[in-house]
Amino acid sequence: MSKALTIVGMVIAVLLLLIFALDLVAGIPFGGVSMIMDIAFIICAGVLGFLAYTTFTEQK
């Protein structure tokens, strides 16, 4: 079950990264209201993806 949760964490991180990167570049989902928030969410998505990946590789 825990491997499934780490995979879900990686998928969510990729989706968040794509959504906020698209908003930063094109302003499509949210209209590009706040560039600082887009960058903050991209960084947070990267951290979430890194943590999920390292946890996935440590599991047996």
Steps between C-alpha positions, in 0.01 A plus 500: 500500500781742578653455153167601351494813713847602387400449136191713559723766655722501191200525267354789698838676498521471120144626457561799728825578321329491159203710608704776661772499234228541238348783700841665532575474127159545337266609779241243398346336811508794742566796274856551621387706798807454720839403361645462850234246598558307178871477574433402863264220393749377239769480769261322738401253228868430435563436871196272519617306195853467641376379838259252342772368269757455774244326721404274209862400438562426869207258526554130443 
